[in-house]
Amino acid sequence: MSFHPNEIQRRARIASGVLVVGLLVIGGAFFRTQVLQNARYALQSEENRLRAIPLPAPRGLILDRNGKIIAENLPGYSISLLARHEDSLRTTMRRIGELMPVSSEAVGAAVRRFRRDRLRPTVLFGDAPFELVSVLEERRVEFPGLIIQSAPKRFYPDGPAVSALVGYTGEISEIELSQGRYAEYKAGQQVGKDGLEQQYESRLRGREGTRFVEVDARGRVVGENARADLKPEAPAPLYTNIDLDLQRFVHEIFGDSLIGGVVAMEPHSGAVLALHSAPTFDPNRFIGGIPASYWEALQADPRKPLYNKAIKGTYPPGSIWKLVTAIVAMEEGLVALDDHQVTPCTGGYQFGNRFFRCWDKKGHGNLSLAGAIEKSCDVYFYQLGLKIGLQKLIAGGIRLGSRDRSGIDLPAENRPLFPTDPPKAYYDQLFGPQGWTNAVTLNLSIGQGENSQTVVNMARLYTALATDGQAAKPEVVRGQAERVRLFNLTDAQMKAVQQSLTDVVGRGTAIGSRLEGITVAGKTGTAQNAHDAVLDHAWFVGYAPAEDPKIVVAVMLEFGGGGSRAARIATRIIERYLRARVVSTPATVGE
Amino acid sequence: MRSRSIRTDWPLVALSLALTGFGIAMVYSAGQTDVPSFVAGLWRNQLTWFALGIVVAYAISRSSVRLLEWASVPVYVVACLLLVALLFIGQGAGTAASTKSWLAIGGVRLGQPSEFAKLAVVLMLARVLSAERRAPNTLFGLWKPALIVLVPWLLIMAQPDLGTGIVFIALFFAMLFWSGVAWPLLVMAASPAVSLILAFGPGIWGAWFLMLLALVAWRRPSWIEGAALVAVNVIMGVVAPLLWGRLDPYQQRRLLAFLDPSADPRGSAYHLIQSQVAIGSGGITGKGFTEGSQKRLAFLPEQHTDFIFPVVAEELGFIGVTVALILFSVLLLRTVRIAARASSPFASLVALGLTAAWFTHLVVNLGMTVGLLPITGIPLPFFSYGGSFMLACWMSVGMLVLISSEGRGQADGLVI
């Protein structure tokens, strides 16, 4: 090689230059990354380091009108996992399964939740049994990424007594997650499933808190309290109009043997005081996953405990609907309270080639309208219906809300069944153009035929009868009263109708249900039904005190026999409510 | 003998000690993770290797350059034989898990012979290049040095170990340059590789090819050489991409994986991102010694070997990086000076070769961690954990001290 000092010096300068330039470029790259882009990378490093662990929030309390608890929260535990892969999730579930039995459904549910949201800790057990929690706490080291935390658990102190009202909560389902209204929900969270819990989900849902933990690259939790927690927050309690004592009382009356529905409400405000469907179920057993055996038993029960008989069940109203016929006739100016019909009641009425019987074979003789209401005479109403005419009867029924939902603030209320106007089109479609005669008018006029009403809608109808013709929308949760005028009668007519309803209990079909010191007005109904030839549905809808109504009660007993039985239950509810009102003025609850 | 002891290059020794101390401290920190791993105790091993390295370095520095020159041939032969042996008995471990880089006997891993092969190639190249009175001035005249590098290079690429292969190529060109080979010849020698790299951008390759033609026209090599050069460049720049395009994607992946097994596409992207996050989040002052969260929480891969510098950057910040870079640059400028003042062409070439090896490691390793260069597993001198490499580094220090002490002028006078 050429080793002349000058040449070597020249090469040394070039080599030194290359070294310096090379290191300057490297240093520049570090400067750019560390100083200029520091903020970006610092954030990324922090995101690497911290994982937000959601802290489940308690749901809002549901209280009755006096501040008594309908729904509250109990301490519970949830177990979740920060999993990196589905495999590690399954492995963890398998290893937990070695300690305590884990159902394959639980594993499947956990995997589904993981697939929904991989970054959020996957809930393995939303409501973990205490034994499992203590076993896992002991072996925490063996389960990296496992998060055991308290998760408030819904509890209904009066479970079965309030099941028709509150509904229950449960884990949000796959279907719900894909709906827009649950856009902000995450897999594994609890959501209201029925009743008030569903209706007022947005007001009952608590605000989830966040706990920050430090995790390593494998998702193992290596440090707690990496940053201050964001506390979960419960929303303000939900105040209802329910009178919990009355609600309990209704539940007690029905016991285990009766089947039916009850709605009790204030006639002027529409405030729902009690709402019951019998038989009941225990919503507390639905929390944290319904045991399969319980679910199957409820499904298999022929009395359909899960079917809300107060707002979903529709039943032929029978005689309680006769008041609609009477009011429509009076509005049309066809009849006054003391008007008689052409044919007196001899236990039946001949219409064409058919004989329509009165419920009382002995017959009622010659009655005025007031007397016909009091005795619930079918023959009188057959003739009244014919006088009104089918079209006007149906139009009047529709006007009085026989095709409307009551509008109660509970989910999935059913619409009553009632013919549409014009009737010809309706009946032609139903039976064929030659398949029906004007006889349908007779059936309709006594609340039979193509007429099936919900208990809550009948209660609403009678709020109009109890007051001035305006019906109040039933409201479980406190709100602004909403009243709609159903019919227009003069004061005198109104008074007379109300008097006849008072006489029903005073000396008519519900005479056995008179109360000492409280005047009850109302109407019994005994509706034939297609399901049971022997046992009819029993109705009573009434209000009290007759002179200044404070409560409207609608009682329906499936296959309950005569309306007088329903009337006895209704008057006991009325008595309980009004007597209770006398001794204890409702406490005002500060909001 | 007495004069040599006076001339020990203390600045060189001090810089090497400082970098090694810095490095072992970082290996210690690399072991400080929230979930303890085997890395926690490795700093002690590194200390042991350092102690051994000091002893070997001292022994080498007490020998003579003539002894080195005499030993270069047997050392080179032994190194090549070891590399051949590795192809049959080599094992994968550590950062080179998928390759055959490790020499092991009876299950005990003895070391990575490729680290010593670098030193052997430096010695052998220096011996061959210094033996000739004039630097080669034709491409064919480069056959001897080319062959010396080619044999171990092919053996190492067969392991396969792309990173170490790059060091051999860098050594080859750096030492040719130092021996006085004119730059146009170096450009021509490097042209096939450049063509291959530029082949994927036809426009850029075309420009490069025209430059090369101009260079050939100007330098006027023999017509055989000229024709061969043009032919090879055309093959690399045009034919190779065509052939590559005809391969199935899986064949391409296999070829890439063969060339660079550490570059598992998904894994390396993750490594690169986490490495940059570690560096970037360090900021100016860093998160504090042993406190780096990327490292503590195991987001940083290979934090004690190939990715040890991100630990420096994360924990000590840009200040720590600057200190390390200044130490490195002062060391390298010092060793260039040693090369320039060496007493013989052989010694000079050895010193420059060792400098080039360190510099290549430095650039490739740091460039990889900061995202300037693709990921090729290559360690950082004095920092990365590894016995063979620590030993090789200190053997280099020993040789440089020896060359410095025999060199002209006051070796311990000026710093640079």
Interface residues (C-beta under 8 A of the other chain):
Chain A: M1 S2 F3 E7 I8 Q9 R11 A12 I14 A15 S16 L19 V20 G22 L23 V25 I26 G27 A29 F30 F31 T33 Q34 V35 Q37 N38 R40 Y41 A42 Q44 S45 E46 N48 R49 E214 V215 D216 A217 R218 R220 V222 G223
Chain B: T33 D34 V35 L129 S130 E132 R134 A135 A174 F177 W178 S179 G180 Q274 Q276 V277 A278 I279 G280 S281 G282 G283 I284 S293 Q294 R296 L297 A298 F299 A313 G317 F318 V321 T322 L325 F328 S329 L332 L333 V336 R337 A339 A340 P345 S348 L349 L352 T355 F359 L362 V363 L366 G367 V370 G371 L372
